[in-house]
Amino acid sequence: MSRKPVKPWRKPRMVHIGGRQFVSEGIHEPFWDDFYHRALTMTWPAFFSLAVSVFLLFNALFAMLYQIDPNGIANLYPHGLAGAFFFSVETLATVGYGDMHPQSVYTHIVATVEIIVGMGNIAVFTGLIFARFSRPRAKIIFGKHPVVRTIDGKQTLMMRAANTRMNLIAQASAQLHIVRMYRSPEGFQIRRIEDMKLVRSEHPIFMLSWNVMHTIDEDSPLFNATPESLEASEGALLLTIEGIDETTSQSMMARHQWAMKDVRWNHRYVDLVHRDEHGVNVIDYTVFDEVLPLEEEPGETP
């Protein structure tokens, strides 16, 4: 069965799960069908480029309408389409310099239509700009590598997270899942999501860092698993942290995922906090992603 070719002007939608890229096919979503979501998720340069493009095209369209009546605008300068464009900009912005103004019924009608439609256009983009600025963003970072080490005699999976704003995130809670391929004895294959119980799933004062831990015991999805078997199952770890920002009183969420190849077995994290020569506690984010094999410090205690 031949695949339907993807049209070159349609950018394919891509997601990453466990370090593997998935490209969608067969779904056609015109840009305007989900404009609000796209306007919130695109980058700021792309958003302003879109806003400026719409503004220029809008005024160019009305400039051409004004040109239907070449004598409809008094004191038109410069003459022609350029002058009509500048008059459209002044009309849309309600600047009203007073030099150029409508002097025919047709031009008054076009100016009225432009103001009505333009007010809606400006309101939409003003609302989108406010929504983008007011949307809560969690400044939570995650370590590049989860580690597996022994704590209190039990093998433990550990992931590091930190609140780089260093303000209080109240009622912070974490959820950990593993996503991997599962094949039943009958040959049925599905990508299954399994819950992973955490040693502590809540953090009352998440201000600095948080070591999220999962004990690998008989109830763990990782029990008796090996790095090779987990990679073969296309496994991925998904950690979600939610909480309420004390500054804005808004709910926020941060999410991160790791492929199983990112897990470092029998490793430990480099300590973030140390005391300087004046006895001040210093948190050093330059070593946030660094891990060390446990064999390098045989005398270390968990």
CORNOR-V896790 format. One record per backbone hydrogen bond with DSSP energy under -0.5 kcal/mol. NH is the residue of the N-H (numbers start at 1). CO is the residue of the C=O. Records with the same first field share a line. If there is no record, write none. Layout:
NH->CO / CO
This chain:
5->3
10->7
11->9
15->22
17->20
20->17
22->15
24->13
28->26
29->27
30->28
33->30
34->30 / 31
35->32
38->34
39->35
40->36
41->37
42->38
47->43
48->44
49->45
50->46
51->47
52->48
53->49
54->50
55->51
56->52
57->53
58->54
59->55
60->56
61->57
62->58
63->59
64->60
65->61
66->62
67->63
68->65
69->66
70->68
72->69
74->72 / 101
76->73
84->80
85->81
86->82
87->83
88->84
89->85
90->86
91->87
92->88
93->89
94->91
95->90
96->90
101->74
103->72
104->72
108->104
109->105
110->106
111->107
112->108
113->109
114->110
115->111
116->112
117->113
118->114
119->115
120->116
121->117
122->118
123->119
124->120
125->121
126->122
127->123
128->124
129->125
130->126
131->127
132->128
133->129
134->130
135->131
140->138
141->162
143->160
147->158
148->264
149->156
151->149 / 154
154->151
156->149
157->214
158->147
159->212
161->210
162->141
163->208
164->139 / 162
165->139
166->163
169->206
170->168 / 244
172->169 / 203
173->242
174->201
175->240
176->196
177->238
178->194
179->236
180->178 / 192
181->233
182->190
184->188
187->184
190->182
192->180 / 190
194->178 / 192
196->176
199->213
203->172
206->169 / 203
207->205
210->161
212->159 / 210
214->157
216->155
217->215
220->217
223->220
225->222
230->226
231->227
232->228
233->229
234->231
235->230
236->179
237->258
238->177
239->256
240->175
241->254
242->173
243->252
244->170
245->243 / 250
246->168
249->245
252->243
254->241
256->239
258->237
260->235
262->259
263->260
264->146
265->263
266->148
267->148 / 264
268->292
270->290
274->282
276->280
279->276
282->274
284->272 / 282
285->283
287->284
288->285
290->287
292->268
294->266
296->293
297->294
298->295
300->297
